[in-house]
Each structure stands twice: as structure tokens, then as C-alpha cells.
Amino acid sequence: MDAKITETLEYYFKKRNEIKDFVNNSNDLKTDQIIENGEELAILEYKITALQVALEN
């Protein structure tokens, strides 16, 4: 079970970094795009936190 959690965490970390890089490297994002990416990051952070807690227990 730990292996699946670790694999999922790696995937979520990769997705988080992709979103951060996209936002940070874009010069012409609209407000809606920034908000949408922020919401996606918030969801990913929640999932990452939950999986890290599950991995510790």
C-alpha cells in the first residue's frame, strides 16, 4: 500500500510543479486562468497532505 501512496505522491508533486511552472513562466495569463490554476493547486495540496498523513500512519 505504501508503494501506491508514494507513486501517487510523486505524480501529484509532478502535476503541482507543472502548474507552478506554467503560471510562473506565463506573461499573458488572464485572471480566470490564474484563479483556475490556483484552485487546481489547492486541490493538489489537499490531496498531497492527505496522502502524506496516510503514509505516516
C-alpha positions, 0 to 999 in steps of 0.5 A: 500500500505504501508503494501506491501512496508514494507513486501517487505522491510523486505524480501529484508533486509532478502535476503541482510543479507543472502548474507552478511552472506554467503560471510562473513562466506565463506573461499573458495569463488572464485572471480566470486562468490564474484563479483556475490554476490556483484552485487546481493547486489547492486541490493538489495540496489537499490531496498531497497532505492527505496522502502524506498523513496516510503514509505516516500512519 
